[in-house]
Amino acid sequence: MGRREIMLKVVNSKIMFLQYNKLKGIGFSDDDLYKVTGLNHSELVNSECYIDGIRQNKLTQLLVENNLQHPQLLDHNVDFILADFRELAYVFNGPTLRDCLMRFIQYRTIIGNCDDVFLIQQPDGIALRYISDSYMPGQDCRALANFVMITLVLRSLSPKPILGLTVSFANKKLDNLREYNDFFATAVKLNCSKNEIFIPSRLLNQENERYNEFSDLLLKQVADDKILSINSSLEKPCLKNKLYDQLKEMAYNSSLHHSLERICKLNNCSRWTLNRKLSKESVTFQDLLRAVRVSESRNLLRETNKPIVEISDILGFNSQSSFNRFVLDNLMSSPTKVRNQLMS
């Protein structure tokens, strides 16, 4: 069975370098950060390096646990982003805002993409809904970072004020809420059932005053070449991708019960050998199992009508209550609500 989903979505080291230095500024050493996140300083200083999402998750969680926001999150402007990520120029050159947003969804991997943003067409506009592969305590920084980027795309099209957005976050708390209200030009809603930014049709159909038809094909080629380069770097064979695919096949064909024993048998190795090899790739078996469970939870709840108790068994949980807690911790809602949100 072929691969159905790429596990290790990536984040550009330019963004992570700022996060890393923020932690060093409050007393963390390079050795401390390597032990907690598995990240080397030498990897981050390479501006062309792309880091796997598992280690980025650990770095983001450390930021949140130490009450640090994403560095300069609201200070970025369009000129800074274009200077730092020249390949994004194609995103900002769409004929209309709708075109720019579609391009953003397609090419956001250039900045970093270790999560999912669903574009939902509605009669009166477009909703961009963010769903993370991992739960971050206290707040979801990456949802906020995505919405900030989307708003910068909006602002790049016209000097006119952006009004009419609806922005909601599933977190219960957001530091400096007034600052975010000013940035989005709307009252940000907290403790909602979903992370979502809604853009009304009147904005979507707005013409891009900076659109350059003659340079569009050239800009697209530059963006496509960058995506091709990123994808090529991810195709290098590694054990964690192989095991992730094997776990996905187990969930698809039978269940994840006794998955560690079955994986060891499938790869003709002991638990100790498996864990030792995975540690060299800065990941644990439990990290992989959890990533598969999060992904398959969404897929099975969204794409099938299987009863929740059956999904719980497929994913290797000993009881439905354990599955319910897992979904609540990782998707920030109950299985029933997740199914309703995704299907809507």
N, C-alpha and C positions, 0 to 999 in steps of 0.2 A: 504493500500500500504506500503511495507517495505521501510526501509531506503535505499536510493540510494547512499548516500555519507556521510562520517563522516565530520561534520563541524569543530570540535575543534581539529585540528591537534595540535601537541604539540612541545615544545622546552625544552630541558634539562636545569635544573636550574644551572648547572655548568657554561654554557655559559652566561646565563643571570646574574649570580652573578657578573661576570666581568663587564658587561655593567652597572649594577646598581651602583657598586662602582666607576666607571668612572664618573657617574653623581654626586655622592656624593662628589667626589674630586673637583668639580667646584662649590660647594656651596649648592646643593640640600639636604634637610633633608629627613629623612624617611617619615615624614608626607607629605612633598611636593610631593614625588614620589608616595605615596599611593593615594593622591588626583588626580593626573594626570593619573596614570597607573592602579591603583587598586591592586598593588603588595605589599605584606608584606615582610619585611626583613626576617622574620622567615620562610617563604616559601622557600626563595632562599638559605638559609644556609643548607637546607636539600638536600644533593646531589642526593638523589633518587627521588626527586620531579619533576614532569613534569607539565609545565605551559601551559595554553591554549593559542592559537595563537593570540586571540584578544588582550590580555594584552601584549603579546610580541610585537605585532605591535606598541602599544602605546609607549613602552619603546624604540624600535628602532627609531620611529619617533622623540622622544625627543632627542636621540643621534644625529640624523641628523640635527635637528633644532639648536643644540648647536655646530655644526661643529666638532663633535667627531666621529672618526672612530670606528669600532668594535675593542675592545681591543686586542692588540697583534695579529692582523689578519694575518700578514705576518711573525710573529715570531714563530708560531706554527710549530713544526716538527713532523715527524711521531712518534718518540719515545714518545713525550708528549701526543699525541692523544691516542696512545695505552695504556699509563699509566693511562690516565684519563678515557678512555672508553674501558676497557678490553674486553668487549663483541664485539668490532669491529675487533678483531684479525682475525675472519673468513673472513672479507672483504679483508684483505691484504694477505690472503693465497690462492688466486685463482691460478690455473695452468698457466693462461695467464692474460694479462692485460684486455682482453675482459671479462673474468670471474670475475675479481675483480670489474669492473665497473658495471656489472649486479648485483653483490652482494651489491655494494654501493647503487644502486637504491632501492633494496629490503629492506636493513637494515638501511638506513639513519635516520629512526625515532629514533634510539638509541641516536643519537646526538641531533636531533631536526628536525621537519618536519611540518612547517606551510605554505607550498607552494607546487608547482608542478614542477617536473623535467621530461620532456618527452625525452625518448631515441628514436632517429630517425635513423634507419639503412639506410645508403647510399652506393652506389657502391664502393666508395673509402674510407669509414670510418664510424664513428658514430658521430652524432651530439647530444649533450645533451642541450636541450633548457629549460630555466627557465622561468616560468610564475608565477607571484605573485598574491595572492588573494587581495593584497592591494597596493595602490600607495604610495611610499615614496618620499617626495619632495627632489629634488636635486640629489639623487643617490639611487640606489637600493642595499643596503648593503647585503641583503640575497643572491642575485644572485652572488655577489662577494664571499661571504662566501662559497657557494656551489662549485664554480669553484676553489677556493683555496683548498678545501678538495679533489676535483677530482684530482688536480695537485699533491697533497701530495700522493694520491694513486699511481699515475704514478711514482713518485720519489721513492716510497718504493720498487719498483720491481728491480731496477738496479742502480748502481752508475753512469751509463752513462748519459750524459746530455739529457734532454727532449727537442727535437726540432721538429717543424712541427705542433704545435698547432695553431689553429685560435681562438681568443677570442674576442667577441664583446659584448658591453653593450649598452642598449637603453638610458642610461643617457647622458646628454650633458656635464657633468663635472665629473672628477674623481681626487681627491686630490692625489698628489705624483704619477703622471702617470708614471714617469721614474722608480719609485720603482716597480710598477706593471709590467711594461714591462720587467724588470730584473727578477722578480719572475716567470712570465709565459714563459720567454725566447722567447718572440715574441712581436711585436708592437700591443698593445691592441687597438682595434677599438672602438671609442665612437660614440654616437648619431646614432646608427644603429636601424634597425627596430625590432631587437630582442636581447634578452640576450642568448648567445649561445657559447658553447665551442666545437670545432670540433677536433676529434682525428683521424688521418689517419690510414689506415689499417696496415701499417708496424709497428706501435706502438702497435696496438691492438693484433697482433699475437705474440708479444714478450713474451718469456717464463719468468715466475717469478722465479728468482734465489733463492728466499727464500721459495718456495712452499714446504710444508711438508705434504705429502699424509697421513701419519699415524695419524697426529693430526687433520686432516680436519674434520672428523665426530664429534669429541669432541668439536671443536671450533664452529661448526654449532649448536650443541645442546645448547651451552652456549648462542649463539646469539638468537636462537629460544625461549629459556626460557625468555630472556629479553624482546623480542617483545611481548610474551604472557603476561608478567607482566604489560607492558605498556598498552596493549589493555584492560586488566582486570580493570586497574585503570580508564580507560575512559568510562567503561560501567556503572558506577554509574549513576542512573537516576538523571537528573537535568532539570529545566524548560527550560533553553536556548536550550538544544538539542531537547526537545519536540516541542518548538515553531519553531525551525529551520526546523524540519521535516514537520510541518504543513504548513509553508510558501513554502517549496519545492513542497508539494502536490498541493497547490493552483496554483503555476506556471505551474505545470504539467497538471492539470485538467482544469483550467480556466485562471485566470490572478491574478496579485497582486494588482489590483485596490482596494482601500478601505481596505487594508490588516489589519490595526490596528483594525478597528471596527469589522471585521470578526473574527480576532483572539480572541478579547475580548469576543465576543458572543460564539465562539467555546469553550472557557474555563470558561464561566460563571463568568466573573469578570469585574471590571471597568478598565479604563485606568490607574487610580491612583494605584490600587492594582497590576496590571500587572507590571508597572514601578517600584513599590516598591520591588516586589519580584525579578525582574531582577537585580536591583541595588545590591542586596545581592550576586549575582553571578558575579558582576563586568562587567556587559554588559547592553546595552540599546537596546530597540526595533529597533531603527534605525541602530545599529551595525549589528543586525541579518538580517534586511531587506537588508542592503547593501551587506552583505556576500552572501546572496542568489542571489541577482541580479548579483554580479560579477561571481559567479559560473554558474548560468544559462545563462548568456550572453555568456560565453565560450562554454557551452554545446550546446546551440541552434545555435550559429554561426558555430560551428565545426561539429555537428552531424545532422543538418537538412538543408533543402533548403528553409526554411521559409523566406519570404521577411523581410528585416530589419525593415520596418515599423510595421509588424506583431509582430516581436520579441519585439519591443519597447512597444507595447500595452500589450503583455502577461506579461511583467515585471512591468507594472503599471505606465509607463511614460505617461505624458499628451501630449507629442509631440516627434517626431523623433529627433528633434534637442536637446532636453533634454537628450535623450538616447545617442546620439552621444557624448555629452559632458561627460556623465558618463563613457562611455567606454574609451574615450580618457584619462580621469583622472585616471582611475583604471587599465586599460590594456595598457595604454601608446600608443595607436594607434587608428585609426578610426575603426568602425565595419567592413567595407569592408576589410581593411588590416588585422585585426585580423582573419577574416574568411579565407583569403588567406593564412596567415601564418600557422594557425592550420591545414588546409586541406592539405597543402604542406608537 
